[in-house]
Amino acid sequence: MVARAVGAPLVIGIDLGGTTTRAALVDRDGTIHSRHEFDTPEHSEQEVLAALDDAVHELLDDRVLAIGFGVPSNLERGSGRILRATNLPLDDVDLVSHASSRFGLPVAIENDANVATLAEWKLGAGKGAANVMMLTLGTGVGGGLVLDNQLYRGWVELGHVVLRADGPPCHGNCHGHGHIEAFVSGTAADGAAAELYGDGNDARVLVARALEGEGRACATLGEIAALLGAAIGSLANIFDPEIVVIGGGFGEAAGEFLLEPAQEAARKEALYPADRTLRVVRAELGENAGLAGAGLIAFEALAEAG
Ligand SMILES: [Zn+2]
């Protein structure tokens, strides 16, 4: 049995990741209870669905009113059908129907970066702003948008915007070149660390050396920050966010080297008044953002179900 806040309405939030899946009970304030995590099965759709069913069963009791999933996939608009997950064997899957028929509860689904953005806006670094952009710098570069006080529910791939034509190849399934992700992701920082210090060194080493004041590490992070800022400035001229939230493993670890110079570089590219007011800030919820956001969309599904 798991401990819960007595009497509070709860939902189950599940953050399905390419490597790790997190599940928890979430209350209306986005507070997380009884969090647990497990390795995401990687071989078959049946295994993934069975693991998600188990995760729900483990948390389910009669105070749970809805279920929300954050998934690393683009989704069919309207139905929420998973079209194709990144790094997971989920192709054309109706997880909403699967879970709602199995558990008899309202079920919500949204892209994982979008739910993290929702959580940072409602509960974290973007609180109070009407327009927020989030960029997660991890293995790749993900992102999400809140526009006019609403989460934009489309497929937002802010990391795959061209920053330098004919630049280095992008990562993963992307066939493009010179995309934001190729310059400012954790993977890009891994490559820079290996180039500076030899194979086997990664972004963690780069940040650790910069913290020691090592010149080349500081200069490399400075270059990444300048490119991140240029990207943010360009995106800010489209979406006009008041706040840009930087999350993701690399983004948060390297925050003290990235945020200020990126804000300065972004303001150089941004149009008035963002050239004076645009703020680039660190995410506040860390890896709980996905879980809290999955919980928030579950409460939305509950409200819609009436
Ligand atoms: Zn790309």
Residues whose N, C-alpha, C, O or C-beta is under 5 A from the ligand:
A	BS01	ZN	G159 H160 C170 C174 G176 H179
